[in-house]
Amino acid sequence: MPQFDRMFLLHRQVVAWHRPYCVDLEESTFSHLRSFLERYCDGINSDVPPLPFPSSREHHNFLKLCLRLLSNHLALALAGGVATSILGRQARPLRNLLFRLMDASVPDEIQEAVIETLSVGATMLLPPLRERMELLHSLLPQGPDRWESLSKGQRMQLDIILTSLQDHTHVASLLGYSCPPDGPDVPSSGPTFAAYPDPSFGTTGAHPDTHLAEILMKTLLRNLGFYTDQALGELEKNSDKLQQRTSSSDSSQPAHLHQLLCSLQKQLLAYCHINAVTENSSSVALLHKHLQLLLPHATDIFSRSAALIKESSWNGSIREKLQDVIYVSAAGSMLCQIINSLLLLPVTVVRPLLSHLLDLLPPLDRLNRLLPAASPLEDQELQWPLHGQLTEN
């Protein structure tokens, strides 16, 4: 197919197309490619290829080339800055088709082409933010045994959605602090609190609508808890063994689950600090609801960890694996970030959380005392007044 070298005027922006094998950037192009794929993907593993292909090899090669054409057109749309509208009504059926192919039994070369197409066009194929949230809720497991039940396509779709929500503008929109961006993910240098909110995500009076964020944060925390409970259970079950085998659950949690929850927490805490919110704010109410779930969960993690180390103090591998489990749990780096941020907020905002914070201290103290370096550090602190003499100038 010849290379097209054309100039288009799109939204007052002149874009030059210099891409081999690109026909035209219109919705109809993507519609034709989708029709080809849908029609000829049926019976892909059949011994008799569909007409007009004389062999399965040519049939598979045709599908692979269709996917490459689709990938090229998606890449050109992104490069030209027209990704937001070019797919039109084709985004949803294309997305469903590609993820269906991920779960189908197809030749490796076709699956590689599908993965490449999804990697290139992920931001274009995803639905708007609110619809993306509904899709995320439908994909996130609702029980501790659901991770393994997710198909390869569902896990990839879940990972792409979680990745797309990492952008600060999307996080601010989820919390009701700004408008959902109309375009694809645009890198942002920091939290965004000044934009006027969209009515569907916006505020009632002076209070942001945090209902969507509350549901999402609760779901993310619950899923993070499923992973932590499963990982701790594996360690408790095998605490009497010298060598710990790596559990399959270690890698079952999507990589961006923890990061998205941390991003939501950071933006919420930053908003509460920057805007000097009062205890009547909807953001403070969201903070309280979230931490009233998170802090007891962290307390339980510390209690189980202390009991586990006490029972298997002779087993160094348990401590190493436990360290990894705690760090990515609600009691790890996430908790450190929250506690330090709470110190910046008014006392009236933090006071309702005091009982949960106090409950956290006894199991944390027990865990600290059981760690190998606890005694030397304690002795060092006790000796400091004796050896740390002030020198006079």
C-alpha atoms as one frame of an Amber mdcrd trajectory, in Angstrom:
protein
   0.000   0.000   0.000   1.571   3.407  -0.917   2.638   5.897   1.700   0.269
   8.808   2.074   1.765  12.242   2.691  -1.068  14.630   3.369  -1.851  17.709
   5.408  -5.005  17.848   7.485  -6.531  20.793   9.306  -7.974  19.435  12.537
  -9.269  21.752  15.261  -7.162  24.587  13.813  -4.056  22.418  14.050  -2.186
  21.348  10.947  -0.955  17.760  11.154   1.278  16.054   8.605   0.813  12.321
   8.124   4.082  10.529   7.304   3.232   6.939   8.043   3.384   3.912   5.744
   0.298   1.708   5.476  -2.106   4.331   6.817  -5.284   4.810   4.770  -7.144
   7.604   6.499  -7.791   8.748  10.043 -11.556   8.544  10.114 -14.027   6.555
  12.171 -14.982   4.575   9.062 -11.399   3.257   8.762 -11.561   1.780  12.252
 -15.041   0.457  11.527 -13.789  -1.445   8.470 -10.820  -2.882  10.384 -13.115
  -4.002  13.200 -15.486  -5.633  10.716 -12.635  -7.579   9.120 -11.385  -8.765
  12.506 -14.824  -9.738  13.818 -15.727 -11.576  10.636 -12.528 -13.552  10.222
 -11.704 -14.213  13.892 -14.645 -16.591  14.099 -13.410 -20.130  13.633  -9.807
 -19.055  13.932  -8.831 -22.526  15.134 -10.970 -24.376  12.625  -9.269 -26.938
  10.398 -11.055 -25.436   7.383 -10.238 -21.733   6.932 -13.045 -19.360   5.898
 -13.291 -18.165   2.324 -11.431 -16.746   0.471  -8.344 -18.094   2.272  -6.839
 -21.267   0.806  -5.003 -22.169   4.031  -5.013 -21.484   7.764  -1.606 -19.866
   7.402  -2.932 -17.190   5.040  -6.007 -16.732   7.225  -3.850 -16.101  10.311
  -1.500 -13.845   8.364  -4.451 -11.732   7.207  -5.632 -11.258  10.811  -2.120
 -10.366  11.936  -1.840  -7.725   9.192  -5.274  -6.296  10.113  -4.092  -5.917
  13.703  -0.906  -4.197  12.533  -2.949  -1.808  10.402  -5.123  -1.044  13.429
  -2.039  -0.486  15.587  -0.502   1.863  12.999  -3.661   3.956  12.739  -3.985
   4.202  16.518  -0.350   5.284  16.806  -0.795   7.943  14.115  -3.927   9.305
  15.807  -1.996   9.637  19.065   0.948  11.300  17.329  -1.388  13.734  15.579
  -3.187  14.709  18.779  -6.617  13.589  17.539  -7.007  10.568  19.800  -9.982
  11.901  21.740 -12.605  11.825  18.976 -11.292   9.832  16.050 -12.646   6.430
  17.160 -16.166   7.682  17.788 -18.510   4.752  18.388 -15.810   2.218  17.527
 -13.909   2.473  20.841 -16.129   0.131  22.872 -16.541  -2.667  20.262 -12.816
  -2.517  19.414 -11.892  -2.724  23.095 -14.232  -5.666  23.694 -12.961  -7.437
  20.576  -9.268  -7.084  21.478  -9.699  -8.258  25.062 -11.851 -11.139  23.836
  -8.967 -12.153  21.565  -6.632 -12.006  24.581  -8.733 -14.719  26.246  -9.244
 -16.786  23.103  -7.082 -19.693  22.045  -5.223 -18.040  19.155  -1.773 -18.534
  17.618   1.078 -16.823  19.468   1.813 -14.405  16.614  -1.773 -13.114  16.679
  -1.783 -12.750  20.443   1.472 -10.776  20.248  -0.144  -8.476  17.677  -3.170
  -8.018  19.979  -0.917  -7.122  22.925   1.002  -4.630  20.782  -2.240  -3.018
  19.572  -3.552  -2.716  23.130  -0.264  -1.236  24.317  -0.323   1.397  21.565
  -3.995   2.343  21.755  -4.812   1.826  25.436  -5.636   5.480  26.151  -7.842
   5.732  23.059  -9.735   2.509  23.659 -10.628   3.273  27.279 -14.065   4.767
  27.991 -14.669   8.150  29.690 -13.745   8.433  33.355 -17.115   7.609  34.927
 -17.675   4.645  32.588 -14.088   3.575  33.286 -14.889   3.535  37.000 -17.892
   1.277  36.412 -15.697  -1.046  34.372 -13.056  -1.034  37.101 -15.610  -1.980
  39.751 -16.883  -4.828  37.598 -13.348  -6.183  37.137 -11.977  -5.806  40.664
 -12.473  -9.053  42.623 -15.241  -8.955  45.202 -13.822 -11.796  47.300 -10.463
 -13.197  48.430 -10.548 -16.099  45.974 -11.455 -14.119  42.879  -7.955 -13.050
  41.739  -7.196 -16.446  40.251 -10.555 -16.465  38.452  -9.691 -13.406  36.345
  -8.822 -14.276  32.766  -5.680 -12.995  31.041  -7.725 -10.417  29.146  -9.507
  -9.240  32.303  -6.234  -8.889  34.179  -4.680  -6.901  31.328  -7.767  -4.686
  31.076  -7.695  -4.137  34.835  -4.006  -3.245  34.735  -4.509  -0.772  31.859
  -7.383   0.961  33.677  -5.421   1.202  36.932  -2.441   2.607  35.024  -4.614
   5.189  33.247  -5.941   6.464  36.583  -2.456   7.268  37.917  -2.509  10.729
  36.322  -3.004  13.541  38.853  -5.834  15.093  36.843  -7.782  11.825  36.913
  -7.182  11.369  40.635  -8.415  14.927  41.276 -11.507  14.238  39.164 -12.272
  11.042  41.090 -12.176  13.047  44.314 -14.424  15.761  42.830 -11.704  18.426
  42.869 -11.584  19.085  39.114 -13.225  18.279  35.780 -12.624  14.905  34.154
 -10.147  15.537  31.318 -11.666  15.191  27.866  -8.471  14.024  26.204  -6.132
  11.091  26.707  -3.850  10.972  29.697  -1.768  14.131  29.823   1.226  14.119
  32.167   0.754  16.374  35.120   3.429  17.751  37.384   1.419  17.655  40.575
  -1.993  17.707  42.288  -4.650  19.835  40.605  -7.197  21.539  42.850  -8.073
  24.740  41.026 -10.078  23.564  38.004 -13.836  24.055  37.911 -15.590  20.749
  38.552 -17.854  19.019  36.076 -21.483  18.804  37.326 -21.472  15.001  37.408
 -18.241  14.953  39.390 -18.624  18.305  41.001 -19.585  19.918  44.217 -22.687
  20.596  46.178 -22.249  24.055  47.567 -18.662  24.294  48.771 -18.182  20.545
  49.271 -16.768  18.233  46.591 -18.818  15.151  45.728 -16.643  12.370  47.142
 -19.078   9.462  46.797 -17.311   7.981  43.769 -13.937   8.220  45.519 -15.337
   6.652  48.701 -16.538   3.562  46.844 -13.287   3.258  44.904 -11.023   3.674
  47.955 -13.051   1.122  49.902 -12.835  -1.353  47.008  -9.100  -0.828  46.538
  -8.420  -1.202  50.259 -10.508  -4.374  50.415  -8.616  -5.871  47.482  -5.290
  -4.875  49.001  -6.466  -6.602  52.184  -7.316  -9.793  50.262  -3.757  -9.957
  48.961  -2.202  -9.218  52.386  -4.370 -11.771  54.189  -3.512 -14.411  51.616
   0.221 -13.651  51.820   0.223 -13.671  55.650  -1.783 -16.886  55.650   0.851
 -18.549  53.458   3.610 -17.466  55.856   1.662 -18.626  58.934   0.959 -21.988
  57.323   4.619 -22.552  56.444   6.283 -20.897  59.449   7.737 -24.217  60.638
   9.596 -24.847  57.388  13.206 -23.801  56.858  12.768 -22.706  53.258   9.714
 -20.826  52.115   8.545 -21.542  48.630   7.273 -18.510  46.715   3.510 -18.547
  46.644   1.620 -17.955  43.443  -0.293 -15.238  45.293   2.844 -13.107  45.528
   2.326 -11.840  42.006  -1.465 -11.992  41.867  -2.010  -8.362  42.851  -2.001
  -5.918  39.913   1.055  -3.693  40.067  -0.900  -0.430  40.127  -3.464  -1.275
  42.815  -1.258  -0.005  45.648  -0.099   3.065  43.682  -3.628   4.192  42.825
  -4.792   3.977  46.434  -1.684   5.894  47.558  -2.351   8.568  44.918  -5.925
   9.005  46.111  -4.751   9.270  49.724  -2.037  11.805  48.872  -4.427  14.008
  46.908  -7.085  13.827  49.635  -4.614  14.677  52.427  -3.029  17.462  50.342
  -6.451  18.961  49.645  -7.360  18.884  53.337  -4.054  20.582  54.234  -3.958
  23.224  51.475  -7.592  24.268  51.895  -7.535  24.284  55.721 -10.719  22.235
  55.795 -12.922  21.938  58.861 -14.360  18.793  60.393 -17.643  19.459  58.520
 -16.014  19.128  55.099 -17.001  16.237  52.824 -13.277  15.615  52.233 -12.699
  15.224  55.960 -15.689  12.873  56.158 -14.144  10.792  53.373 -10.771  10.815
  55.151 -12.391   9.628  58.396 -14.385   6.856  56.705 -11.316   5.603  54.869
  -8.952   5.667  57.834 -11.544   4.062  60.118 -11.277   1.072  57.773  -7.537
   1.256  57.122  -6.191   1.742  60.663  -7.892  -1.340  62.220  -6.678  -3.362
  59.224  -3.112  -2.106  59.826  -3.456  -2.959  63.527  -4.417  -6.521  62.622
  -1.442  -6.794  60.243   0.958  -5.711  63.004  -0.614  -8.163  65.475  -0.349
 -11.102  63.077   3.191 -10.109  62.091   4.336  -9.941  65.722   2.820 -13.366
  66.474   4.421 -14.815  63.339   7.909 -13.540  64.186   7.576 -14.730  67.795
   6.636 -18.245  66.670   9.402 -18.471  64.058  12.185 -16.307  65.484  14.716
 -18.910  64.330  13.601 -18.646  60.700  15.290 -15.712  58.960  13.481 -16.283
  55.672  10.141 -15.622  57.394  11.330 -12.149  58.445  12.533 -11.337  54.940
   9.270 -12.366  53.298   7.212 -10.693  56.009   9.047  -7.440  55.364   8.023
  -7.559  51.700   4.392  -8.334  52.582   4.109  -5.512  55.143   5.759  -2.909
  52.923   3.134  -3.171  50.155   0.241  -3.576  52.602  -1.897  -0.945  54.324
   0.564  -1.086  57.250   3.661  -0.311  55.188   4.798   2.738  53.226   1.164
   3.779  52.830   0.674   4.068  56.602   3.893   6.075  57.043   2.684   8.555
  54.429  -0.703   8.886  56.162   0.663   9.327  59.700   3.139  12.010  58.628
   0.413  13.846  56.707  -2.007  13.748  59.651   0.539  15.747  61.671  -0.057
  18.672  59.296  -3.826  18.741  59.786  -5.751  20.594  62.508  -6.306  18.742
  65.777 -10.084  18.946  65.292  -9.743  16.959  62.057  -7.507  14.257  63.547
  -9.213  13.867  66.939 -11.987  11.464  65.748  -9.230   9.073  64.627  -7.390
   9.124  67.954  -8.795   5.853  69.312  -7.817   3.981  66.128  -4.335   5.523
  66.218  -3.870   4.526  69.864  -5.003   0.965  69.116  -2.232   0.810  66.533
   0.569   1.395  69.061   0.604  -1.814  71.229   0.946  -4.320  68.326   3.430
  -2.020  66.586   5.497  -1.835  69.783   5.402  -5.654  70.163   6.543  -6.057
  66.561   9.383  -3.557  66.977  10.653  -5.283  70.121  10.811  -8.620  68.297
  12.955  -7.306  65.448  16.645  -8.315  65.557  17.957  -4.755  65.743  15.599
  -3.669  68.526  17.869  -4.478  71.497  21.078  -2.863  70.122  19.181   0.273
  69.147  17.495   0.469  72.545  20.832   0.079  74.339  22.348   2.739  72.108
  19.533   5.168  72.915  19.908   4.514  76.662  23.658   5.143  76.543  23.422
   8.317  74.508  23.357  10.769  77.503  26.547   9.165  78.812  28.517   9.394
  75.574  26.883  12.311  73.846  28.544  15.115  75.811  28.006  18.619  74.497
  31.217  20.336  73.466  31.774  23.933  74.390  33.068  26.354  71.827
